[in-house]
Amino acid sequence: MLVSGSDHESIEQMIDDPVKPVQLNQEQDAKESIAQKKQQRKNHNLLQRLSYTIGGLGILAMLILAFRPPPIVVDAAEVKRSDIEVTIDEEGETRIRKRYLVSAPVEGRLARIDLDEGDRVIKGQIIAQIDPLPLKSDIREAQARLRQWQAEKAGVETQRPKQEAIAEAEARITAALAKQKEAFAKVARAKAELEQAERDRERNQKLHSDGVISRQEKERAELAEVTKIRSLEVEARIADSAVAEVNAAKKALAVLRAEQQDPDYLLDVYDARIASVEAELAKLTDDAKRTDITSPIDGYVFRVNLESSKYVEAGTELLELGNPQDLEIVVDLLSSDAVKVKPGATMFLEHWGGTSTLKAKVRYVEPSAFTKVSALGVEEQRVNVIADLVDSKTPFNILESGTLRDGYRVETKTVIWSGKDVLVIPLSALFRCEPNNNREMSDIWCTFVVENDRAQKRQIQVSQRNNFEAVIENGLQTQEIVILHPTEQIKSGTKVKIPE
């Protein structure tokens, strides 16, 4: 057994002083005991602190786990490449391309119409009749008047005045002129005699005032003047009568000469009358032929406006005809949408009453818009777009099955853009990015992409979109996952969970 140096010294001290070693051992044991107890207390305190710390950390971890928001469950979709069509969806209606409104060609009593809506008619078939008896009576009357005017025209030559009557009228004018000349000469002589009587009266008055002649001679001179005045008045009336006789003779001659030319005028009058009657007769004959109203097409009766017998005026609407096999589609689009539609564009018809989707092609877009009040009371400018059915299932077969006819409602989708194998995402994954530069609405689109179970906001460029999908130009790649219908809770970095 080996003994260390310190132990050896202790042994030597014990040999020299046997009491002292015992005390030293007791003190040493006591110190060791005290040190052990302190160490034990220290270790106990350390363990107690450690347990408190661990407990606090556990509670803190539990609180963090309790109050930490869980991952938001979201719907997601995969970015993929696909074919897409951008359409304008609107309700439309079917319409007969050529509709025929049959009216009464003439006035008269309409016979009862035996046709009903939906009856088939062929071209040339009598579909309505107007009583022709009044027109036939008018025709006979016009023919009688025509014969009358023709007979009177033949007797016009007998109405011309004879040459002897004209010569007699001319001789009467010559005699009247001679008589007029003689009367004018007598008037002139009476005027001269009156002037001489006036001078004699003035001279006798002067001589009487001078006392040269007697009063009786003066009065004879005054009486002679009065007599000449009365004589001039008589001759003047005779001259006026001669002038009137000349004028009357001239008028009589003018009448005779006019009557000599009147038959030429009467011939023109009778020719005009005959032409008028012939035109009236032609019209009556044509009207009589049109009392049998025939169908202008092979088709069907759409509407009977007058069924019972009654008197009708010319132009009264009787029936409406059409060929239901000749259908077209009419869709009124907003003017802002109509500018995107071009002739030849494809149109699909849905919910028309059948199970399949029909195909049509836009024939033309009407050049003029019209105002229409929407269900909300808003005035809208709309434009009619006309399309023809081109589906392999022909309109004839559809019509024969009785599922699509004139004026039926259809839901249309007009294709304004289509793409093949383009990058698309659901439209519900898009939202407007936050406005920049104080703009009310941003024209930049964004979406949330799922990366490492967290949502990351990403700006993308959209070229086209329809009601369900959008075409992505850049900003996304295939097989990336985007969040559908993102809520305000989702931000960049938000932890999300996609259900299995």
Secondary structure as GFF3:
##gff-version 3
##sequence-region A 1 500
A	DSSP	alpha_helix	5	16	.	.	.	ID=ss1
A	DSSP	alpha_helix	20	67	.	.	.	ID=ss2
A	DSSP	beta_strand	72	73	.	.	.	ID=ss3
A	DSSP	beta_strand	75	78	.	.	.	ID=ss4
A	DSSP	beta_strand	80	96	.	.	.	ID=ss5
A	DSSP	beta_strand	99	103	.	.	.	ID=ss6
A	DSSP	beta_strand	108	110	.	.	.	ID=ss7
A	DSSP	beta_strand	120	121	.	.	.	ID=ss8
A	DSSP	beta_strand	126	129	.	.	.	ID=ss9
A	DSSP	alpha_helix	133	154	.	.	.	ID=ss10
A	DSSP	three_ten_helix	157	159	.	.	.	ID=ss11
A	DSSP	alpha_helix	163	210	.	.	.	ID=ss12
A	DSSP	alpha_helix	215	289	.	.	.	ID=ss13
A	DSSP	beta_strand	292	294	.	.	.	ID=ss14
A	DSSP	beta_strand	299	304	.	.	.	ID=ss15
A	DSSP	beta_strand	310	312	.	.	.	ID=ss16
A	DSSP	beta_strand	317	322	.	.	.	ID=ss17
A	DSSP	beta_strand	327	334	.	.	.	ID=ss18
A	DSSP	alpha_helix	335	338	.	.	.	ID=ss19
A	DSSP	beta_strand	346	350	.	.	.	ID=ss20
A	DSSP	beta_strand	358	365	.	.	.	ID=ss21
A	DSSP	beta_strand	370	373	.	.	.	ID=ss22
A	DSSP	beta_strand	379	389	.	.	.	ID=ss23
A	DSSP	alpha_helix	395	400	.	.	.	ID=ss24
A	DSSP	beta_strand	409	426	.	.	.	ID=ss25
A	DSSP	three_ten_helix	427	429	.	.	.	ID=ss26
A	DSSP	beta_strand	431	432	.	.	.	ID=ss27
A	DSSP	beta_strand	445	451	.	.	.	ID=ss28
A	DSSP	beta_strand	454	465	.	.	.	ID=ss29
A	DSSP	beta_strand	469	474	.	.	.	ID=ss30
A	DSSP	beta_strand	481	484	.	.	.	ID=ss31
A	DSSP	beta_strand	496	497	.	.	.	ID=ss32
###
